Amino acid sequence: MSTPSADKSRSSRAEYTARINRVIDYIDRHIGESLRLEDLARVANFSPFHFHRIFGAMVGETLNAWIQRRRAELAAAALIAYPATPITSIALDYGYSGSDAFARAFRERFGMSATEWRSEPGEEWRKNRQTDRKNGQAPAKASGYDGGEIHAARRLFMDKSKYTVEVKEMPEMTVAYVRHIGPFQGMGEAFQKLMQWAGPRGLLRFPQTKVLGVYHDNPHITETDKLRSDACITVSPEAKVEGEIGKMAIPGGLFAVAHAEIAPDEFGQAWDAMVDWMAGSGYQPDDRICYELYLNEPQNHPEGKFIIDICEPIKPL
């Protein structure tokens, strides 16, 4: 694994933390406004695509979940602090579209109505939290985040999956691809179409031919049925394509390349581990195409695991 010096790692992680803290402070100051991803990413000085993943990986909660929780928590405090203010006014002040949306969100969060909360200020909810603690259950997450706890859990995953990261120059590649629209899990059909096209044309010359997946959208941002992903194989720039088979160039340059052995349901954890590594590396994501290189047939692995390289373009922090 590429290992920056301890001082550089601390400085880099502190910079990532500072950027996330700026966003969290901004959210609290503007909680009653429309909090657009583009604006929050600008506060963090990350691109919207990468910011959403970085926030979730570092905080342990998606951006939308954080915003919704903070709205409910701050509204709950306002209900007690301003007992004469109508509930609907408080709902609007904290970014809810109306009383119905607020009522649903508040009950989901606290297990009671806003009226019940105001009449017996959260006593039953706090009592339930105490019971959860006595029974050994984790209480509902409070405001703030424990980056150390998340980092420790991710280290366990990295050790288990033989996770290593190397910073290196990657070449530009020309690929033939079949595009899949919808859940990423459906890429198998796109790969099947691609291989059926490439095989008779003599384009599958392993190990020279590389197999990779390109993901154009973030599943936490884009609706599932609109996610775009490409099943790809490397081809020569002169290769002819037709029909639904496309061709594109994937830019080269400086990349962080994470090598891992993972189960089919661990791809998300593998990408989050890359964010955890990057936070201490002195680098940040670049906006070139990121992709996964597939290095084995999982059915031939003794544990049915995928051996992959996650290739994330980077630039200095």
C-alpha positions in Angstrom: 0.0 0.0 0.0 1.2 3.5 -0.8 1.9 5.0 2.6 2.3 8.8 3.0 4.3 10.1 6.0 2.5 10.3 9.3 2.5 14.1 9.2 1.2 14.3 5.7 -1.5 11.7 6.5 -2.7 13.7 9.5 -2.7 16.9 7.6 -4.6 15.4 4.7 -7.2 13.8 6.9 -7.6 17.0 8.8 -8.3 18.8 5.5 -11.0 16.3 4.5 -12.5 16.6 8.0 -12.4 20.4 7.8 -14.2 20.4 4.5 -16.9 18.1 5.8 -17.3 20.2 8.9 -17.7 23.3 6.8 -20.6 21.6 5.0 -22.2 20.4 8.3 -22.0 24.0 9.7 -23.5 25.3 6.4 -26.4 22.9 6.6 -27.2 24.0 10.2 -27.1 27.7 9.1 -29.3 27.1 6.1 -31.5 24.3 7.4 -34.7 26.0 6.3 -33.6 26.5 2.7 -33.3 24.3 -0.3 -30.0 22.5 0.2 -28.8 21.6 -3.3 -26.1 19.0 -3.7 -24.2 21.4 -6.1 -24.1 24.1 -3.4 -23.0 21.8 -0.7 -20.3 20.3 -2.9 -19.0 23.8 -3.6 -18.7 24.5 0.1 -16.6 21.3 0.4 -14.6 22.1 -2.7 -15.3 18.6 -4.2 -17.2 17.8 -7.3 -20.8 16.8 -6.7 -20.2 13.3 -7.9 -17.4 12.6 -5.5 -18.6 14.8 -2.6 -21.7 12.6 -2.0 -19.5 9.5 -1.6 -16.9 11.3 0.5 -19.5 12.7 2.9 -21.2 9.3 3.3 -17.9 7.4 3.7 -16.5 9.8 6.3 -19.7 10.5 8.3 -21.3 7.1 8.1 -24.6 8.6 7.0 -25.8 9.7 3.5 -26.0 13.4 2.9 -29.8 13.3 2.6 -30.2 11.3 5.8 -28.0 13.8 7.7 -30.1 16.7 6.4 -33.4 15.1 7.3 -32.2 14.1 10.7 -30.9 17.6 11.5 -34.2 19.1 10.4 -36.1 16.8 12.7 -33.8 17.4 15.6 -33.7 21.2 15.3 -37.5 21.3 14.8 -38.0 19.2 17.9 -35.9 21.6 20.0 -37.8 24.6 18.5 -41.1 23.0 19.5 -40.0 23.1 23.2 -38.2 26.4 23.0 -41.2 28.3 21.3 -44.4 26.7 22.7 -46.6 29.5 21.3 -45.4 29.1 17.7 -47.7 27.1 15.5 -46.3 23.7 14.5 -46.8 24.4 10.8 -44.7 27.6 11.1 -41.9 25.6 12.7 -42.1 23.0 10.0 -41.7 25.6 7.3 -38.9 27.3 9.2 -36.9 24.0 9.1 -37.3 23.3 5.5 -40.4 21.1 5.3 -42.8 21.6 2.5 -45.8 21.6 4.8 -47.5 20.1 7.9 -48.1 16.7 6.3 -44.5 16.1 5.3 -43.3 17.3 8.7 -45.8 15.1 10.6 -44.6 12.0 8.7 -40.9 12.8 9.1 -41.3 13.7 12.8 -43.2 10.5 13.7 -40.7 8.4 11.8 -37.8 10.0 13.7 -39.3 10.2 17.2 -42.2 7.7 17.2 -44.8 10.3 18.2 -46.5 13.4 16.8 -45.1 16.9 17.2 -48.1 17.7 19.4 -47.3 14.8 21.7 -43.7 15.8 21.8 -44.6 19.4 22.8 -47.1 18.3 25.5 -44.6 15.9 27.1 -41.3 17.1 25.8 -39.8 13.9 24.3 -40.0 12.1 27.7 -41.3 8.9 26.2 -38.7 9.0 23.4 -35.8 9.6 25.8 -37.1 6.8 28.0 -37.0 4.4 25.1 -33.4 5.5 24.3 -32.5 4.7 27.9 -34.1 1.3 27.6 -32.2 0.6 24.4 -28.9 1.4 26.2 -29.8 -1.0 29.0 -30.6 -3.7 26.5 -27.3 -3.3 24.8 -28.8 -1.7 21.6 -27.2 1.2 19.9 -29.2 4.4 20.5 -30.3 6.6 17.6 -27.4 8.5 16.2 -26.9 11.9 17.7 -25.7 15.0 15.9 -22.0 14.7 15.1 -20.0 11.8 13.8 -17.3 9.5 15.0 -14.8 9.4 12.3 -12.4 7.2 14.3 -15.1 4.5 14.7 -15.8 4.5 11.0 -12.1 4.4 10.2 -11.6 1.4 12.5 -14.5 -0.5 11.0 -13.1 0.1 7.5 -9.7 -1.1 8.5 -11.2 -4.4 9.5 -12.8 -4.7 6.0 -9.6 -3.7 4.3 -7.6 -6.4 6.2 -10.3 -9.1 5.4 -10.4 -8.3 1.7 -6.6 -8.0 1.3 -7.1 -4.4 0.4 -4.0 -2.5 -0.9 -3.7 0.9 -2.6 -1.1 2.1 -5.0 -0.7 5.5 -6.7 0.5 5.1 -10.2 0.1 6.3 -13.8 -2.5 4.4 -15.8 -2.5 4.4 -19.6 -5.3 5.7 -21.8 -7.5 2.8 -23.0 -9.8 2.4 -25.9 -12.8 0.3 -25.0 -15.8 -1.3 -26.7 -18.9 -1.1 -24.4 -22.5 -2.0 -24.0 -24.4 0.6 -21.9 -26.8 -0.6 -19.1 -29.5 1.7 -17.8 -30.8 0.8 -14.4 -29.6 -0.9 -11.2 -25.9 -1.7 -11.3 -26.6 -5.3 -10.5 -28.0 -5.7 -14.0 -24.7 -5.2 -15.7 -24.3 -8.9 -16.2 -26.7 -8.8 -19.2 -24.6 -6.0 -20.8 -21.4 -8.1 -20.3 -23.1 -11.1 -21.9 -24.1 -9.0 -25.0 -20.6 -7.6 -25.2 -18.8 -11.0 -25.0 -21.2 -12.5 -27.6 -20.3 -9.7 -29.9 -16.5 -9.7 -29.2 -15.9 -13.5 -29.2 -16.6 -14.2 -32.9 -14.5 -11.2 -33.9 -11.4 -12.5 -32.2 -11.4 -9.6 -29.7 -11.1 -11.6 -26.5 -7.4 -12.2 -26.2 -6.9 -12.7 -22.5 -4.9 -11.6 -20.5 -4.1 -8.8 -23.0 -7.8 -7.9 -23.2 -8.9 -6.1 -20.0 -12.5 -6.3 -18.7 -13.8 -3.3 -16.8 -16.9 -1.6 -15.6 -17.5 2.2 -15.9 -20.0 3.9 -13.6 -21.3 7.3 -14.8 -23.7 8.0 -12.0 -23.8 7.9 -8.2 -26.6 5.7 -6.9 -27.1 8.0 -3.9 -27.9 10.9 -6.3 -29.4 9.4 -9.5 -32.7 7.5 -9.5 -32.0 3.8 -9.7 -33.8 3.3 -13.0 -31.7 6.0 -14.6 -28.2 4.8 -13.5 -25.8 4.5 -16.4 -23.0 1.9 -16.4 -20.9 0.5 -19.2 -19.7 -3.1 -19.5 -16.3 -2.7 -21.3 -13.4 -4.6 -22.9 -10.2 -3.0 -24.2 -9.9 -2.9 -28.0 -7.5 -1.2 -30.5 -8.3 2.4 -31.4 -9.0 1.1 -35.0 -11.6 -1.5 -33.9 -15.0 -1.2 -35.7 -18.2 -1.2 -33.7 -21.8 -1.1 -34.7 -25.4 -1.1 -33.3 -25.6 -1.0 -29.5 -21.8 -1.6 -29.2 -20.1 1.7 -28.5 -16.5 2.8 -28.4 -14.8 5.4 -26.2 -11.4 6.4 -24.9 -10.8 6.2 -21.1 -8.3 8.9 -20.1 -5.1 7.8 -18.4 -3.0 9.7 -15.9 -2.5 9.6 -12.2 -4.7 7.1 -10.4 -5.2 5.5 -6.9 -5.6 1.8 -7.7 -7.1 -0.3 -4.9 -6.7 -4.1 -5.2 -9.1 -6.3 -3.3 -10.8 -9.6 -3.1 -14.5 -9.0 -2.3 -17.8 -10.8 -2.1 -20.6 -9.7 -4.5 -22.2 -7.5 -1.9 -19.0 -5.7 -0.8 -18.5 -3.4 -3.8 -19.9 -0.4 -1.9 -17.6 -1.0 1.0 -14.6 -1.3 -1.3 -15.3 2.1 -2.8 -15.8 3.6 0.7 -12.5 2.1 1.8 -10.9 4.0 -1.1 -12.3 7.3 0.3 -11.0 6.4 3.7 -7.5 5.8 2.3 -7.7 9.0 0.2 -8.5 11.1 3.2 -5.0 10.4 4.6 -3.1 10.3 1.3 -2.7 14.0 0.3 -4.9 13.4 -2.8 -8.4 14.1 -3.8 -10.6 12.7 -6.6 -10.2 14.1 -10.1 -13.1 14.3 -12.6 -11.7 11.8 -15.1 -13.6 8.5 -15.5 -13.3 6.1 -12.6 -13.7 2.4 -13.2 -13.3 -1.2 -12.0 -11.0 -3.7 -13.5 -12.1 -7.3 -13.2 -9.2 -9.7 -12.8 -10.9 -13.1 -12.3 -13.9 -15.3 -12.9 -15.6 -15.3 -9.4 -17.0 -18.8 -10.0 -13.3 -20.1 -10.1 -12.5 -18.4 -6.8 -12.6 -20.8 -3.8 -14.9 -18.4 -1.9 -16.7 -17.0 -5.0 -15.0 -13.6 -4.6 -14.3 -11.0 -7.2 -10.6 -9.9 -7.5 -10.8 -6.3 -8.7 -8.8 -3.1 -9.1 -10.8 0.1 -8.3 -9.2 2.8 -10.3 -9.9 6.3 -9.0 -8.3 9.3 -10.9 -6.7 11.7 -8.4 -5.0 15.0 -8.1 -3.0 16.7 -5.3 -5.2 18.0 -2.4 
